[in-house]
Amino acid sequence: MSAKEDRTALMEKIVALCKRRGFVFQDSEIYGGQNGFWDYGPLGTELKRNVRNAWWEDMVSRHDPLDAPTGAPSTYQMVGVETSIIMHPQVWKCSGHYDLFHDMMVDCKQCKARYRADHLQVRFGYTVSGQKPVVAFSFMDGSDETKWSTGKQAKLQKETTRRANDQSVPQESSPVSLPEYLHQIKELFQVSDVPDELLPSCPKSSCGGQLTEPREFNLMFKTIIGALGTDDDAAFLRPETAQGIFVNFKNVIDSNRVKLPLGICQIGKSFRNEITPRNFTFRSREFEQMEIEFFCAPGDSQQWYQYWRDRRFAWYQNLGISQANLQLRDHHKEELAHYSIGTADIEYRFPFLAEGEYGELEGVAHRGDFDLRSHMEGKLTTGPDGNLIVETNEHGQPKYRGSGKDLSYFDDQTRERFVPHVIEPSAGADRATLAFICEAYYEDEAPDDKGKMQTRTVMKFHPRLAPVKAAVFPLVKKDGQPEKAKEIYRELREAGLAVTYDEQAAIGKRYRRQDEAGTPWCITVDNDTLSDGTVTLRDRDSLEQVRLPSNEVTDEILRRMKS
Ligand code: GAP
């Protein structure tokens, strides 16, 4: 098997396990499902809740504002908010989402399939023999399908012949995105519209229809407020939780006696009408974000940016993602938003990506004062001198008016007033959950009940994330063993642990069921328990089994949870 086939096969196994064991289901599956929407089953719900809880505990509730964590420039405060999914429409006008939050899409004129233009990669070149421009078309995800089309117009043929005979012109370009290809073709042939025959054909091998030129498609879901609502009452489901934090900045400062540096955190659903949702839950239309907007003095913002980049990268590793599968990638200058001083993506080597490719888990962005200023003054744009200015309409008025409220901050120590700068570590709860699932998936060999070696599938979740922390079994359903096992089970539950009790099937089968669910420890009550009071404690990863007194089980599990 090639590396690519290995990775595809691995992803298929992970998706199958997610469905079989109740981690993730296709939404509305009994009606045929909905593309881009997913439901979590019982194990997945616990797992995702643990991901969210780990984030909230580590970022907010266990943060000590009196002591600066390692690497932090100073002490700081962290608080939480929970804001509305549907916000005032002006929010999205001032933030830029109303005008700018779009993807370019192309449609197949024949089969009507829709693609995100920047997801399509094009190679093109000039053949000497045919003397025609040829266009190769392939998906970025590594699909080998390529399509070649040829230019028919005399003008094109003439230019192509010239280029084909020019030794300094490469015979074939390296892959470029579809918009870049179209741009190059327009420049090359000095045309404002790309000739039909040079529009690449549909990547579906069975179709071959022609694609349209890219068009803008706003990703925000629209809805109407009120029973009599018209289009004037249109509102949007939030595409990010961040704006709920910005518009409440002043409220939080004024109501909580908090000072800068301050992180305001939020976990919640966001919605984007993605053109091509794909790769399981990775790109969904409804998903959950875990966002921090960290407000600080402009002069300190570079230091805080470095701190949050490193801190957030370490968070994934502390929860079990291996360094080999994780990278912190700084954006190139061209990738940065015009107002951003720096952005770094934390990326995971998801198995559905081609070998060597990484997918974004979280972005850590230095956003300067862009957001608070936008909500004060109105939508900002870059002025002729490169500075941010309020965008104006044809009458010289602000295109979208801001709130007009003063969102600056007065530092009573330095006696300075300034619009705070923002560092934004923005993570996806579903993407993190998917990365933890992919990382946990593991196969090894272990003996079954008859001592025969069998493939064992184990989900090696970090104990903090594991949906179930321990399972308790009686070896047999008699001789007082179920009663004793239930006693231990109840004690563990009372200690606040998620535990399960299982007395069905042979013991080996029960272990395997828990291995697949990712349960770190299994406790078995047997004949000896009733005579000497000890039980077996089995470790999911090492398969090591130790005996310990049954009344020490809860303390031992709690101890192991902490180590
Ligand atoms: N406030 C900044 C912001 O929203 P983003 O990079 O667009 O930035 C942040 O989104 C994170 O949200 C991403 O790193 C990703 O984890 C998650 N995310 C974004 N779009 C998503 C989608 N369609 N499906 C699942 N997760 C998504």
Residues whose N, C-alpha, C, O or C-beta is under 5 A from the ligand:
A	BS01	GAP	P239 E240 A242 R272 T281 F282 R283 S284 F287 Q289 E360 L361 E362 G363 S426 A427 G428 R431
